Amino acid sequence: MFSSSSNNLSKVHTSQTKFIQERIAGVEKHFGQICTSLGAYTRKTARLRDKGDEVSTALLRYGEVENLNKSLRSSLCETADTLAAVQDFRNVEVERLESRVVGELALYEGVCKSAREELKRSFNTRQQEMNHRRNLERAKSRHPQNRQQIAIAETKLQKATVEAKRACENIEEQMDQFEQRKVTDLKRILKEFIQTELAFHAKAVELYTKAYNQISNIEEEEDLEFCSCHLSLLSPFSLLPSSFSGITFFPLFFFFSLFLSFLLFSFLLPLVCLESPSFPSILVSIL
């Protein structure tokens, strides 16, 4: 009779212990996976923040050295400031994710460890109670006449039963708290994650809209015209007076060439006459 009761009680305790172990292991596994994934998400967001800062810096450097395209210069500098502001808010996002999401999930490694240790203590207490029960059954079956030994075994069993009952009630209460804390914390952590993302993206939409408008303010035709004017000023023909430009330049050039030819002919003719006295008569006959 006692043996049958002891076996049934042992099965109940074993089933309960297995159930609690599975619940703790499930929380530890899945919370760990969520924590790992969100940790990677946070690190990628931090890298995206750093790359965004690099884009902002590159735009600002170009804007600072652009001297001809005024609207481009202004838009680049303004957009760089706006994109830098986006990364400032992204940095706030990263900090909140690290402290309020990933950090909170990481705590559950310790929470699950404490729950497992408490379950182990409860299991040991139950095992002691089961051992005392078997000792009592053994004493009654082997030494039914030894009332003193049986009484001692019964006393130990009663004490162990009280401790086991207390441990059982304690582990059940702690598991209820564990389950409630798990649900409450996961709900709070995921809400914090979503609120953090909503806050950032809402601000990001506002700032990116501002940046879009700043880029739209670039006046292509105005900047191109200013650049063309500057290029014309650097042309070598720009140093000539305006009267030498266009169609007026060619008649002047023709008369200037004719004048130089006349001077050259006037200078060389006397020399040729000295060398060849018959040259004037030849020239007259040609004319």
Order of alpha helices (4+ residues) and beta strands (2+ residues): alpha-alpha-alpha-alpha-alpha-alpha-alpha-alpha
